[in-house]
Amino acid sequence: MEKRSLATNLRNLFSAHDMTQGAPWKRIAEFAIPMLIGNLAQQLYNTADSIIVGHYVGDNALAAVGSASPILNLLLALFVGVATGVGILVAQRFGAKDSEKLSVVIGNCITLSAIVSVITCALGLLITRPMLELLKTPASIIDWCDSYLSIYFLGIAGFAYYNILSGILRGLGDSVSALGFLLVSAVLNVLLDLFFVGSLNMGVSGVALATVLAQTFSALLCMWKLMRMQDIFHLKWLHLKPHGTVLSSIIRIGVPSGITQAIFSMAMIVVQSLTNSFGEMVIACNVIVMRVDGFAMMPNFTFGQAMTTYTGQNVGAHRLDRVHRGAKQGTLISVGISATLTVLLLLFGRGLMSIFTQTTQLVDLGMRMMRILACGYIAMSITQCLSGVMRGAGDTLTPMWISIISTTILRVPLAYAIAHFTRSAEYPTGRPESTFISLLISWMIGAGITVLAYRFGPWRRRMEQFKTAAPALED
């Protein structure tokens, strides 16, 4: 009896979860905690790359991986948009218990991912070198950046399908399976990093190849899991055929999220040009800080995603009373976790940064930057949670505009202005802290705007529409 009970519990753990019943904070926590661990594993992808390349190749190779990241993130914005649109529609269809439309959404998502993969691969290979030159990437690292990005774009389908398919699993409330697959992939990534970089001396190219192979493997695991969920949806060949209303719904909901990510990446590219002017030492410092920053941001992005799924399911089920309660409870949990993690990073950040490099000057500079950013993480937890609620209700435009204001209108001009006014004989291009101070200010103002948008924004009118009309795919 105990064995049977254990097997049943395990099956329930690795299955879809209905978030329209039970205490909101419990449903959100049950969903978010596995995803938080999964985001930790995702961060280990990047961290392992940086640690291994920093130790086996050197600080310049570390700078190369960092300089390539903004360009990579810009071109991956398409997948972020598709994944967001699909995740929201899947959550709403699952909450409405609409198996047929759920199958159509998932099938069209698989087809759309293939199309976007081809476009991104071709575009990435075409613009990589010109973009690096435009950003005045130092000659000492530009070839490494180019090879890293080229390999990544050639294997872009693995990244695309992992993110899209794991987004479907999360939309169904199954964050545990996505976690398990990501953990397996993270371990594989580290082993391949050590083999390609440590044993074969492939350098930065080996890091990119290891990541591509690990992501492709995790995508295959996600597909295998989805094929075993026939009790929830029935995926047939006809569901892969492009369906106009479904694709338009994915694009309508997902494109603003993709644009948000693209705008953020464009801002990062512009700021990266400023960072490059400070020299290789500051570039390498920026890479280390961003890796540590990734751990501090994990609760924020995790609970933002959790609130999107939670809201989507409850909107689909017309449980609108639960949306507001869940928003308050989820945000409070996120703020608490974010504050605790930020304190731990300030206390132990130096030791964490020392894993990446043995250069004391680099570690000292990194800790100065982390202290500047510290308060901003709590502000970002509020922004991400409330933006997640708005997206789950189908309003992806408002978070997009907030992102445009905070990252483009505020952060970029501020970074250059602070750098300009802090020029000196010691810092001829300005103080390197300028990019981080501007980031902190943009986070704080963005949080304030998000709170106002949550209380008075157009997403509330969309909620009112769900009280009188059944949810549909833009029929």
C-alpha positions as CSV (number, residue, x, y, z in Angstrom):
1,M,0.0,0.0,0.0
2,E,2.9,2.4,0.9
3,K,4.6,1.7,-2.4
4,R,1.4,2.3,-4.3
5,S,0.9,5.6,-2.4
6,L,4.4,6.7,-3.1
7,A,4.1,6.0,-6.8
8,T,0.8,7.9,-6.9
9,N,2.4,10.9,-5.2
10,L,5.3,10.9,-7.6
11,R,2.9,10.8,-10.6
12,N,0.9,13.7,-9.1
13,L,4.1,15.7,-8.6
14,F,5.2,15.3,-12.2
15,S,1.8,16.2,-13.7
16,A,-0.4,19.2,-14.5
17,H,-1.7,21.2,-11.6
18,D,-5.0,23.1,-11.3
19,M,-4.2,26.5,-9.7
20,T,-7.9,27.5,-9.5
21,Q,-8.5,25.7,-6.2
22,G,-7.0,26.0,-2.7
23,A,-5.2,28.8,-0.9
24,P,-3.6,31.1,-3.5
25,W,-0.3,31.4,-1.7
26,K,0.0,27.6,-1.4
27,R,-0.7,27.0,-5.1
28,I,1.7,29.8,-6.1
29,A,4.5,28.4,-3.8
30,E,4.0,24.8,-4.9
31,F,4.4,26.0,-8.5
32,A,7.2,28.6,-7.9
33,I,9.5,26.6,-5.7
34,P,10.4,23.9,-8.3
35,M,10.7,26.7,-10.9
36,L,13.0,28.6,-8.6
37,I,15.2,25.6,-8.4
38,G,15.0,25.3,-12.1
39,N,16.0,28.9,-12.6
40,L,18.9,28.2,-10.3
41,A,19.9,25.3,-12.6
42,Q,19.5,27.7,-15.6
43,Q,21.8,30.2,-13.9
44,L,24.3,27.4,-13.4
45,Y,24.5,27.0,-17.2
46,N,25.9,30.5,-17.5
47,T,27.8,30.3,-14.2
48,A,29.6,27.1,-15.2
49,D,30.5,28.6,-18.6
50,S,32.0,31.6,-16.9
51,I,33.8,29.7,-14.2
52,I,35.3,27.1,-16.6
53,V,36.3,29.6,-19.3
54,G,37.7,32.0,-16.7
55,H,39.9,29.3,-15.1
56,Y,41.0,27.4,-18.2
57,V,41.3,30.3,-20.7
58,G,41.6,33.5,-18.7
59,D,39.9,36.9,-18.0
60,N,39.8,37.9,-21.6
61,A,37.8,34.8,-22.5
62,L,35.4,35.7,-19.7
63,A,35.0,39.1,-21.1
64,A,34.3,37.6,-24.6
65,V,31.4,35.6,-23.3
66,G,30.0,38.7,-21.6
67,S,30.3,40.9,-24.6
68,A,28.5,38.3,-26.7
69,S,25.5,38.0,-24.3
70,P,23.6,41.2,-25.2
71,I,23.6,40.4,-29.0
72,L,22.5,36.8,-28.2
73,N,19.7,38.0,-25.9
74,L,18.5,40.4,-28.5
75,L,18.0,37.7,-31.1
76,L,16.5,35.3,-28.6
77,A,13.7,37.8,-27.8
78,L,11.5,36.2,-30.5
79,F,11.4,33.0,-28.5
80,V,10.7,34.9,-25.3
81,G,7.6,36.4,-27.0
82,V,6.4,33.1,-28.5
83,A,6.9,31.3,-25.1
84,T,5.0,34.0,-23.2
85,G,2.1,34.0,-25.6
86,V,1.8,30.2,-25.6
87,G,2.2,29.9,-21.9
88,I,-0.6,32.4,-21.3
89,L,-3.0,30.7,-23.8
90,V,-2.2,27.2,-22.5
91,A,-2.9,28.3,-18.9
92,Q,-6.2,29.9,-19.9
93,R,-7.3,26.9,-22.0
94,F,-6.3,24.5,-19.3
95,G,-8.2,26.6,-16.7
96,A,-11.2,26.5,-19.0
97,K,-10.9,22.7,-19.4
98,D,-10.9,23.2,-23.2
99,S,-8.9,20.2,-24.5
100,E,-9.4,20.7,-28.2
101,K,-8.3,24.4,-28.3
102,L,-5.5,23.4,-25.9
103,S,-4.3,20.8,-28.5
104,V,-4.4,23.4,-31.3
105,V,-2.4,25.9,-29.3
106,I,0.3,23.4,-28.5
107,G,0.5,22.1,-32.0
108,N,0.7,25.5,-33.6
109,C,3.4,26.4,-31.0
110,I,5.6,23.5,-32.2
111,T,5.2,24.7,-35.8
112,L,5.8,28.3,-35.0
113,S,9.0,27.4,-33.1
114,A,10.5,25.7,-36.1
115,I,9.8,28.8,-38.3
116,V,11.3,31.2,-35.8
117,S,14.3,29.0,-35.3
118,V,15.2,29.2,-39.0
119,I,14.7,33.0,-39.1
120,T,16.8,33.6,-36.0
121,C,19.6,31.3,-37.1
122,A,19.9,33.0,-40.5
123,L,19.7,36.5,-39.0
124,G,22.1,35.7,-36.2
125,L,24.8,34.4,-38.5
126,L,24.3,37.4,-40.8
127,I,24.6,40.2,-38.3
128,T,26.9,38.9,-35.6
129,R,30.3,40.2,-36.8
130,P,28.9,43.6,-37.9
131,M,27.2,44.1,-34.5
132,L,30.4,43.2,-32.7
133,E,32.3,45.8,-34.8
134,L,29.6,48.4,-34.3
135,L,29.9,48.0,-30.5
136,K,33.7,48.5,-30.7
137,T,34.4,45.1,-29.2
138,P,38.1,45.0,-28.3
139,A,40.3,43.3,-30.9
140,S,41.6,41.0,-28.3
141,I,38.2,39.3,-27.8
142,I,36.2,39.9,-31.0
143,D,37.1,36.6,-32.7
144,W,36.1,34.7,-29.6
145,C,32.8,36.5,-29.4
146,D,32.2,35.8,-33.1
147,S,32.8,32.0,-32.8
148,Y,30.7,31.8,-29.6
149,L,27.7,33.4,-31.2
150,S,28.0,31.5,-34.5
151,I,27.9,28.1,-32.8
152,Y,25.0,29.2,-30.6
153,F,22.9,30.3,-33.5
154,L,23.6,27.2,-35.5
155,G,22.1,25.2,-32.6
156,I,19.3,27.7,-31.8
157,A,16.5,25.1,-32.3
158,G,17.5,23.4,-29.1
159,F,17.2,26.6,-27.1
160,A,13.9,27.4,-28.9
161,Y,12.2,24.2,-28.3
162,Y,13.3,23.8,-24.7
163,N,12.0,27.3,-23.8
164,I,8.7,26.9,-25.7
165,L,8.0,23.3,-24.5
166,S,8.9,24.0,-20.9
167,G,6.6,27.1,-21.2
168,I,3.8,24.8,-22.2
169,L,4.5,22.5,-19.2
170,R,4.5,25.5,-16.9
171,G,1.2,26.7,-18.5
172,L,-0.3,23.4,-17.5
173,G,0.9,23.9,-14.0
174,D,3.7,21.3,-14.2
175,S,6.9,23.1,-13.1
176,V,8.4,20.0,-11.6
177,S,9.0,18.2,-14.9
178,A,10.6,21.3,-16.4
179,L,12.8,21.4,-13.3
180,G,13.9,17.8,-13.5
181,F,14.8,18.1,-17.2
182,L,16.7,21.3,-16.5
183,L,18.7,19.8,-13.7
184,V,19.7,16.9,-16.0
185,S,20.6,19.4,-18.7
186,A,22.7,21.6,-16.3
187,V,24.8,18.6,-15.2
188,L,25.3,17.6,-18.8
189,N,26.3,21.2,-19.6
190,V,29.0,21.2,-16.9
191,L,30.4,17.8,-18.0
192,L,30.5,18.9,-21.6
193,D,32.1,22.2,-20.6
194,L,34.9,20.4,-18.8
195,F,35.4,18.0,-21.7
196,F,35.4,20.6,-24.6
197,V,37.3,23.3,-22.7
198,G,39.3,21.5,-20.2
199,S,40.3,18.4,-22.2
200,L,40.0,19.4,-25.8
201,N,41.1,23.0,-25.3
202,M,38.3,24.4,-27.5
203,G,38.1,27.6,-25.4
204,V,35.0,29.8,-25.9
205,S,33.8,27.7,-28.8
206,G,33.6,24.7,-26.5
207,V,31.5,26.6,-24.1
208,A,29.0,27.4,-26.8
209,L,28.9,23.8,-28.1
210,A,28.4,22.4,-24.7
211,T,25.4,24.7,-24.0
212,V,23.8,24.0,-27.4
213,L,24.0,20.2,-26.9
214,A,22.7,20.4,-23.3
215,Q,19.7,22.6,-24.3
216,T,18.9,20.3,-27.2
217,F,18.8,17.3,-24.9
218,S,16.5,19.1,-22.4
219,A,14.1,20.0,-25.4
220,L,13.9,16.3,-26.3
221,L,13.0,15.5,-22.7
222,C,10.2,18.1,-22.7
223,M,8.8,16.7,-25.9
224,W,8.8,13.2,-24.5
225,K,6.9,14.4,-21.4
226,L,4.3,16.3,-23.4
227,M,3.6,13.2,-25.5
228,R,2.8,11.3,-22.3
229,M,0.1,13.8,-21.3
230,Q,-2.7,12.5,-23.6
231,D,-5.2,12.6,-20.7
232,I,-5.1,16.5,-20.9
233,F,-4.7,17.1,-24.7
234,H,-4.5,15.0,-27.8
235,L,-1.7,16.2,-30.2
236,K,-2.3,15.1,-33.7
237,W,-0.8,16.0,-37.1
238,L,-3.8,18.2,-37.9
239,H,-3.0,20.3,-34.8
240,L,0.4,21.2,-36.3
241,K,-1.3,22.9,-39.2
242,P,-1.1,26.7,-38.8
243,H,-4.3,28.0,-37.4
244,G,-4.9,31.7,-38.2
245,T,-6.8,32.7,-35.0
246,V,-4.4,30.7,-32.8
247,L,-1.3,32.2,-34.3
248,S,-2.7,35.7,-34.2
249,S,-3.5,35.2,-30.5
250,I,0.0,33.9,-29.8
251,I,1.5,36.9,-31.7
252,R,-1.0,39.4,-30.1
253,I,-0.1,38.3,-26.6
254,G,3.5,37.2,-27.1
255,V,4.9,40.0,-29.3
256,P,4.7,42.7,-26.6
257,S,6.7,40.4,-24.3
258,G,9.2,39.7,-27.1
259,I,9.5,43.5,-27.8
260,T,10.0,44.0,-24.1
261,Q,12.9,41.6,-24.1
262,A,14.2,43.0,-27.4
263,I,14.1,46.6,-26.0
264,F,15.9,45.4,-22.8
265,S,18.5,43.7,-24.9
266,M,19.0,46.7,-27.2
267,A,19.5,48.9,-24.1
268,M,22.0,46.4,-22.9
269,I,23.8,46.5,-26.2
270,V,24.0,50.3,-26.1
271,V,25.2,50.2,-22.5
272,Q,27.6,47.4,-23.5
273,S,29.2,49.9,-25.9
274,L,29.8,52.2,-23.0
275,T,31.1,49.3,-20.9
276,N,33.5,48.3,-23.7
277,S,35.0,51.8,-23.5
278,F,36.1,51.2,-19.9
279,G,38.4,48.3,-21.0
280,E,38.8,44.6,-20.6
281,M,38.9,44.7,-16.8
282,V,35.5,46.4,-16.4
283,I,34.1,44.2,-19.1
284,A,35.1,41.1,-17.2
285,C,33.9,42.7,-13.9
286,N,30.5,43.3,-15.6
287,V,30.3,39.6,-16.6
288,I,31.0,38.4,-13.0
289,V,28.5,40.9,-11.5
290,M,25.8,39.8,-14.0
291,R,26.4,36.2,-13.1
292,V,26.0,36.9,-9.4
293,D,23.1,39.3,-10.3
294,G,21.4,36.3,-12.0
295,F,21.1,34.6,-8.6
296,A,19.6,37.7,-7.0
297,M,17.1,38.1,-9.8
298,M,15.9,34.5,-9.7
299,P,13.0,34.9,-7.2
300,N,11.8,37.9,-9.2
301,F,11.6,36.2,-12.6
302,T,10.4,33.0,-11.0
303,F,7.4,34.6,-9.2
304,G,6.7,36.7,-12.2
305,Q,6.3,33.5,-14.3
306,A,4.3,31.9,-11.5
307,M,1.9,34.8,-11.3
308,T,1.4,34.7,-15.1
309,T,0.4,31.0,-15.0
310,Y,-1.7,31.4,-11.8
311,T,-3.6,34.4,-13.2
312,G,-4.0,32.8,-16.6
313,Q,-5.6,29.6,-15.2
314,N,-7.9,31.6,-12.8
315,V,-9.0,34.0,-15.6
316,G,-9.7,31.0,-17.8
317,A,-11.8,29.4,-15.1
318,H,-13.5,32.8,-14.3
319,R,-12.1,32.7,-10.7
320,L,-11.4,36.4,-10.9
321,D,-11.7,36.8,-7.1
322,R,-8.6,34.7,-6.7
323,V,-6.5,36.8,-9.0
324,H,-6.2,39.8,-6.6
325,R,-5.7,37.7,-3.5
326,G,-3.0,35.7,-5.3
327,A,-1.3,38.9,-6.6
328,K,-0.9,40.2,-3.0
329,Q,0.2,36.9,-1.5
330,G,2.6,36.1,-4.3
331,T,4.2,39.5,-4.2
332,L,4.8,39.4,-0.5
333,I,6.4,35.9,-0.7
334,S,8.6,37.1,-3.6
335,V,9.7,40.3,-1.8
336,G,10.6,38.3,1.3
337,I,12.7,35.8,-0.6
338,S,14.4,38.5,-2.7
339,A,15.4,40.5,0.4
340,T,16.8,37.4,2.1
341,L,18.8,36.4,-0.9
342,T,20.1,39.9,-1.4
343,V,21.5,40.0,2.1
344,L,23.2,36.7,1.6
345,L,24.8,37.9,-1.6
346,L,26.1,41.0,0.1
347,L,27.6,38.9,3.0
348,F,29.1,36.1,0.8
349,G,29.4,37.8,-2.6
350,R,33.1,38.2,-2.4
351,G,33.6,34.4,-2.0
352,L,31.2,33.8,-4.9
353,M,33.0,36.2,-7.2
354,S,36.3,34.6,-6.3
355,I,35.1,31.4,-8.0
356,F,35.2,33.2,-11.3
357,T,38.6,34.8,-11.0
358,Q,41.6,35.0,-8.7
359,T,42.2,38.7,-9.7
360,T,41.7,40.6,-6.4
361,Q,41.1,43.9,-8.2
362,L,38.3,42.3,-10.2
363,V,36.6,41.0,-7.1
364,D,36.9,44.3,-5.3
365,L,35.4,46.2,-8.3
366,G,32.6,43.6,-8.6
367,M,31.6,44.0,-4.9
368,R,31.4,47.8,-5.3
369,M,28.9,47.2,-8.2
370,M,26.8,44.7,-6.2
371,R,26.4,47.1,-3.3
372,I,25.0,49.7,-5.7
373,L,22.4,47.2,-7.1
374,A,21.3,45.7,-3.8
375,C,18.2,47.8,-3.0
376,G,17.0,47.4,-6.6
377,Y,16.3,43.7,-6.3
378,I,13.4,44.2,-4.0
379,A,11.9,46.8,-6.4
380,M,12.3,44.3,-9.2
381,S,10.4,41.6,-7.3
382,I,7.4,43.9,-7.1
383,T,7.7,44.8,-10.8
384,Q,8.0,41.2,-12.0
385,C,5.1,39.9,-9.9
386,L,2.6,42.6,-10.8
387,S,3.7,42.5,-14.4
388,G,3.1,38.7,-14.3
389,V,-0.5,39.2,-13.2
390,M,-1.1,41.7,-16.0
391,R,0.3,39.3,-18.6
392,G,-1.7,36.4,-17.2
393,A,-4.8,38.4,-17.8
394,G,-3.8,39.0,-21.4
395,D,-2.4,42.5,-21.0
396,T,1.2,42.3,-22.3
397,L,1.2,45.8,-23.7
398,T,1.4,47.6,-20.3
399,P,4.5,45.8,-19.1
400,M,6.0,46.5,-22.5
401,W,5.5,50.2,-22.2
402,I,6.9,50.2,-18.6
403,S,10.0,48.4,-19.9
404,I,10.4,51.0,-22.7
405,I,10.2,53.8,-20.2
406,S,12.5,52.3,-17.6
407,T,15.2,50.8,-19.8
408,T,15.2,53.0,-22.9
409,I,14.0,56.4,-21.9
410,L,15.6,56.4,-18.4
411,R,18.5,53.9,-18.1
412,V,20.5,54.5,-21.3
413,P,20.6,58.3,-21.2
414,L,21.3,58.2,-17.4
415,A,24.3,55.8,-17.9
416,Y,25.9,58.0,-20.5
417,A,25.1,61.2,-18.6
418,I,26.6,59.9,-15.4
419,A,29.7,58.6,-17.3
420,H,30.1,62.0,-18.9
421,F,29.9,64.0,-15.7
422,T,32.3,61.7,-13.9
423,R,35.2,61.9,-16.4
424,S,38.6,62.6,-14.8
425,A,42.3,62.0,-15.4
426,E,41.9,58.7,-13.6
427,Y,38.6,57.8,-15.5
428,P,38.9,59.5,-19.0
429,T,35.6,57.8,-20.2
430,G,33.8,58.2,-16.9
431,R,33.5,56.1,-13.8
432,P,32.5,52.4,-14.4
433,E,29.8,52.7,-11.7
434,S,27.7,54.8,-14.0
435,T,26.1,51.8,-15.7
436,F,25.1,50.3,-12.4
437,I,23.8,53.5,-10.9
438,S,21.6,54.0,-13.9
439,L,20.3,50.5,-13.6
440,L,19.3,50.9,-10.0
441,I,17.4,54.2,-10.7
442,S,15.5,52.6,-13.6
443,W,14.5,49.6,-11.5
444,M,13.2,51.9,-8.7
445,I,11.2,54.1,-11.0
446,G,9.9,51.1,-13.0
447,A,8.6,49.5,-9.8
448,G,6.6,52.7,-9.0
449,I,5.1,52.8,-12.4
450,T,4.2,49.1,-12.3
451,V,2.3,49.6,-9.0
452,L,0.2,52.4,-10.5
453,A,-0.5,50.3,-13.6
454,Y,-1.6,47.4,-11.5
455,R,-4.0,49.5,-9.5
456,F,-5.4,51.6,-12.4
457,G,-4.2,50.0,-15.7
458,P,-6.2,48.6,-18.6
459,W,-5.7,45.0,-17.5
460,R,-8.5,45.6,-15.0
461,R,-10.9,46.3,-17.9
462,R,-9.9,43.0,-19.5
463,M,-10.8,41.3,-16.2
464,E,-14.2,42.8,-16.3
465,Q,-14.8,41.4,-19.8
466,F,-14.2,37.9,-18.5
467,K,-17.1,38.3,-16.1
468,T,-19.5,38.5,-19.0
469,A,-17.9,36.7,-21.9
470,A,-16.4,33.2,-22.1
471,P,-12.7,33.2,-22.9
472,A,-11.8,32.6,-26.6
473,L,-8.8,32.5,-29.0
474,E,-9.9,35.7,-30.7
475,D,-12.7,33.9,-32.6
